[in-house]
Amino acid sequence: MTTALHSPTAPDVASARDIYARLALPYIPRLLQLIDRNPFSRTYGCFDRAYWHYRTMDFPCGMAQEFVLPLALVVTRAYPGNPYLGVARVRELAEAAVRFLVPASHSDGTTDDYFPFERAMGALVFSLYAGAESYRLLGMNDPRVVDLLAKRVAHLAHENETGQLSNHQAFAALAAYTVFQITGDDRHRRVAEDRVALTLSWQHAEGWFQEYEGADPGYHTCTIDFLAKYMQKAGATSLRAPLVKAADFAANFMHPDGSYGGEYGSRNTFHFYPHGFELLAPHAPSAMFIAESFLRGAPRGKRYINDDDRMTAHYVYNFLQAYDDFAPRGPAPARPDRAQTILWLPGAKMALRRADPDSPAEYHAVANLAKGGALKVFDADGPIASDTGLTATLADGRTVVSHLVQNSAPIDADPAAGRFTVRAVLCRRRHNLPTPFKNIVFRALLLTVGRFNANLTRSMLQKILITGKPTTPFRFERTVEFMPDRVIVIDRIDASAPITRLAVGADGTSIYVANSNVYQESVLCPWQFADWNALPVEGAFKVWRREYFRGSGHAPGGGLGA
């Protein structure tokens, strides 16, 4: 039986807190490998190894300079088992990384992420916060760096990005305020306040923040984290109420095994940033519950892993900051409000069967009806099943899926019966890959139109890779029914569809999101395949019925195979 973390004695609290440091410190050697360590190099301090070492890229990724913050933290702060505290060479490299922000930027302070002249707001704000916070931690005094930081905030004052990504706006606020702490320039503080107001205007009454087409529990933790950091820095107590509401929403997606999020979100992410929840824990029982659940699950291999060379530092410094601001624990483990076992969130279009934290055998399930009923089921031991919707091949070779967001799809919700049905159409799955010719054309576009209108390029790519969804005439219906001991899923698929291969994906996604397609234990759940010609017919539909429960054969290691 797994029990929640508690704190009857000081050693228990200390060991729980130390988990954060133990998660973060093993990443430091990797960061020290990624950085150009040669003081005579033109790219001294650059973390983009593909640029300075392999030379397979023709510009440095500005987002990579975010990696400086873990170095600045470990060289200036004591963590249990930290061998880097006070090491002169680590400090030297961290300062070089802060200074490389300047050559990694355009003359207006903007920076690129995936392609030249992208001027990506995400890369700008992530590296701006990390650079500014590192500058403060290291006690630097470099007018060129301060000038760059000010240029970046000035850019934020008059430019914004296309699409509604709340986490970017919250991070812009945090970054601008951190620069204000360095410069004392009130213009920087006002930019921060404006971006906080914009972020809050995108918060739904249910507590979630907009991420493109809806709620994404993973990115939701990022927005909570950035706003909580801002609240801490600025003393902005007015943020407490919206952040408590946001934490209450997030608690629905903390699974009983300590894992979090997944493909049922609008952007398919498993993001989990614990620092914000530690900051909120004294004010919100749900935040304490979330933090304790993560610390219970992480040592058991339940957290998500996102460790490629672009993303590996996102949560490293967050773990260290969570250690720094570890919230006092009470005499008993935190518990969320579970008055309702079945919960329907009509704004997010999500249906949940919420497990009682005191009953490890109970299952916890989340289904997003706007995504065709994409579903995940867990208990205290781990994933029971992961069903991200239908994927099929048509006779003409096209791939169609049911899991793209269709917010206008009609939904029948009966929370009292625990039954939810969505009716939508299958959409074509785009899987655009680069070729040498495409790259030449794209580079030509970037060097001409894109160089002077980055937002036009970005909106075009968003339409192609994220929000665009070519539909088909083929209908489907999915019914999800939460029973006391299992989940029943019934898919009804247009019998006229010329399907040659049909499956239910365990981790199927079809939009481009940099932080999706990562590792969490649930990705080891099996994909399920069906014989299209053998499915029973009911009227105009073929029917595929499944049941998910512990022992149904849909968990990792207990799959049904192809």
Helices and strands as residue ranges (DSSP letters): H 10-24, G 25-27, H 28-34, H 49-52, G 62-67, H 68-76, H 88-99, H 121-138, H 143-158, H 166-183, H 186-201, E 210-211, E 214-215, H 217-234, G 237-239, H 240-250, G 251-253, H 275-280, H 285-297, G 298-300, H 316-324, E 342-345, E 350-353, E 364-368, G 369-371, E 374-379, E 382-387, E 390-394, E 399-401, E 411-414, E 419-428, H 436-445, I 446-450, H 451-452, H 454-462, I 463-467, E 471-482, E 487-494, E 499-504, G 521-524, E 528-530, G 532-534, E 537-538, E 541-548
